[in-house]
Amino acid sequence: MPKLSDVITALEEVYPPQWAEAWDAVGLVCGDPQAEVGRVLFAVDPVQAVVDEAVEWGADLVVTHHPLYLRGTTSVAATTFKGRVVHTLISNGIALHVAHTNADHADPGVSDALAEAVGLRVTGPLVPDPTDPLGRRGTGRIGLLEPPLSLSAFAAQVAEGLPATAAGVRVSGDPDRLVSRVAVCGGSGDSFFAEVRAAGVDAYLTADLRHHPASEAAEAAPVALVDAAHWATEWPWLALAERALQAAADKRGWAVETKVSQRVTDPWTAHAPMSFTA
């Protein structure tokens, strides 16, 4: 079996930490670099339910998309939510590694996996990385829907392609509008409306759209909006990351077992429909 340091090196070859945003916190959170790794669990969130799953499965390493800590802390006491996560990991000999915005910017990355899940053919990044001479890395993706669908049909395809959540998929725009060219961004995406408008797309699929940016975007340009759960838009990346590690393991002759967590860690757990007349 490889050492933890070997596995981290393999992951960082695919998702280099220097690709992360300056504010981000990626890399190894806890774990002994000399420890052996035989089982790796991939998940979106480093929450207690995921850590408990790792313990039950006998994982040696958990790889998550979201960081456990984005800001400094003075305590990891088990009396706090995050402290309990740390204690559970360390007491069971489980390491935690994070690939966040460096995985967003990768080629292929989080938004490539999202585009594939909802039936889009990627043509390039929404916000290109200026350091990439090939122009393939960056935040978000532009994709083609072939054949084009109505907005309502595309929204249904999104709902079918992503893991189910209580909130489902929200849509803004004419349901009969034909959608062919789509911008996607896994996770929170309402800071990229200027780039979406400049891309000349028919629709924008992302998560966490807030009221004012969404309403202003609808007025500024005729772009339909498709809003899914944050967790659901990033979950497809886990299989992509798993395949990347499996490829590295095969190349190096490692005996490593991998698993993608199926636990829904979206914080919204129920939905109460309301009577609605358009």
N, C-alpha and C positions, 0 to 999 in steps of 0.2 A: 504493500500500500504506500501511496505517496505521503510525504509530510504536508502539513498544512501550508507551509511556506511555498511548496511546489504547486499546490492547487491555487493559491492566491496569485502566484506568478502567471499561471495559465489563464486565469480569469482576467488579470490585468493586461494580458496581451490582447484580449478581445475588447475589453473596456478599460483603456488606460485612465488612471486617475487624473491625469492632466487635462482630459477632455471635460472634466466636471466644472460646473460654474464655481466662481470664487466663493460664494456663500455656502456651498454644499459641504456635506461631511460624508465622504465615501471611504471605502477601504475596510481594513480589519478593525472591528470594534472590540472584540475580546477573543481570546484563544492563544494557545501556545504554538508558535511557529514550528516547533519540533515535534508536535503531536502528530500521530498518524491519522489519516482520513480515509475511511472506507465507505461512508454514506453521506450524501449531500442532499439536503432538502432545500428547494427553491420556493419562495413565497414573496408576496408583495409587501406585507407589513410585519415588522418585528414585534408582534403583540403576543400576549401570554398564550392565546389559543394556538398560535403557530409554534411557540416554544414547547408547549405541552405535547403537540404532535411530534415534534422533533425528539423529545424524550421517549415517547411511546414507540417510535419507529427505530430508535437507537442511532440517530444521526450523530455524526461527528462535527458537521458544519452546516449552518443555515446561511443561505445567500438570499438576502432580501433586496427589493428595489428601494424601499423607503428607509432612510436613516433612523436609527434609534434616537440619537442625539444630534440636533442641529445647532444647539447652543451649549455653552459650557455648563457644568454642574458642579456643585460642591459635595454631592452625596449620591451614593448608589445604594442607599439603605433599602432593604426589602419592604419597608413600609410605604414606598412609593410605587406607582405602576411600572415605571421604567427600571427602577432599582430591583423590583421583583423579577423582571425579565433577565437582568444581568445576573442575579443570584442563581436563578434556575439554570441558566446557560453554564455558568462556571462550575456550579456544584455537580453538574452532570457531564462535565468535560466537553461541552459543545461550543464551538467557535461561531462567531457571527461576522459576516462580511457583507458590505453594502456596495451596490452598483446603482447609482441614481442618475444624475444628469449626464454622467459619462456614458451610461447605457442609452439615455435619450439621444445623445449626439452620434452614437455609433452607427456604422453601416455594415450589416443591418442592426437596427436598434428597436426601441420600444414602439415607435410609430410605424415602423415597417411591419411589426407583428400585428399591430392593430389594423393596419390597412389590409393585410392578408386575411385576417379573421372576418372582415366584413365584405370581402370580395372585390377589393381594389387592386389594380396593377400600378405599382409605384413608378413614377417617372422622375422623381427628384425630391430634394428637401424643401420644406416650406421656408425655413430660415437657414440658408447655407452657412457652414462653418468656413470663415475666411482663411483658415489655416489648412484647409483640405484642397490640394491642387486638382483633385479629380472632381470636386464639387458635388460629392455624394453624401458627405456627412452633414449633420446639422439638426436643428430642432424641427419636429413635425415633418410631414411628407405631403406631397401632391400625388394623387392617384386618379386613375381612370376607371370608370364604372362601365364595363362592357358586357352586354349592351346597356345603354342608358335606361334608367328606371324613373318612375314618378317618385317624388319626395316621400310619399307615404309608403311606397313599396321598398324604397331604400331604407327607411327607418325600420321597417319590419325585418329587413335583411340584417341590419345592425343588431336588432334585438335577438335574432336567431343566432348570430355569429358570436356574440359575447356571452359570458356567463351571466346567469339570471341574478338580478338584484331586486330588492323591494321597490325601489324607485322606478325601475324600468328605463325607458328612453323617452326624453322630451323632444318636441319638434317645434320649430318656429319657421313659418313660411307657408306658401300655398301647397297643399298636399298633392295637387295634380301637376305641380311644376316638374319638368323633366330635369333629371340630375345625371350629368355625365362626368364632370371634372370636380373632384372633391379634395379638400384639404383636411388632414387629420392631425391631431396632436394628442398623444396619450397623456392623461393627467390634466391638470388645470391649464386651460388654454386661452382664457379671454384677454391675455396680454398681447396676443398676436393678431388682433383684428386688422391692424394696418397692413400686415404682410398678407393676410387672407384676402383682403380687398385688392391688393396689388397683384395677387396671383390670378385673379379673374376666374375664380371657381364658382360652381353653382351651389355648393353646400360646404359646410364646415362641421366636422365631427370632432368633438372633444368632450371635456368634463368640467364640472364646477362653474358653469356659466352663471355670472351674477346678473341681477335684474338690469341695472343701469347700463353696463357695457353691452349686454345683449340687445336691449331696446335701442340703444344708440347705433349699434351695428346694423340692426334691421332697417333703420331709417337712412343710414349713410349709403348703403349699397344693397342691391337685391340678392343677398346671400342667405340661403336657408341655413338654419342652425339645427344640429342634431346633438343633443346633450345626454350623455350616458354617465353612469356612476364612475367616479374616479378610479376606484379599485378595478372595475370591470374593464376599463380602457387600457390598463397596464398589465392585467393578468396574462394576456396572450404572450407577452414577452418572456414569461418564465420558461415556456417550452423552447423558445429560441436560445435562451441562456443555457438551459439543460443540454441541448444539442451541441452547443459550442464546447461545453466542458466534456461531454462524452467523446467528441472528436479529439480533444486534447488528450484524454485518457487513452483512447485507442492508439493514438500516435506514439505515446510514451510507454505503452504496455502496462498501464495502471489497472488495478482491480478496484474500481470505484463504482458504487451503486448510486443512482440518482433518482429523485422523485420530485414531482411538482405538487405542492400542496393544493388540495381541492377545497380547503376550508374557506368559506366566504367571510372575509374580514371587513367588508363594507360596513360602516357604522350604522347605516339605516337598515332596520330590521323588519319594518312593516310599512304598508301603504294603504291608506283609506281613500278609495275613489270618491269623487264629488260629482254631483250632477253638473253637466256642462253643455251649453249650447253655443256653437260657434257663431 
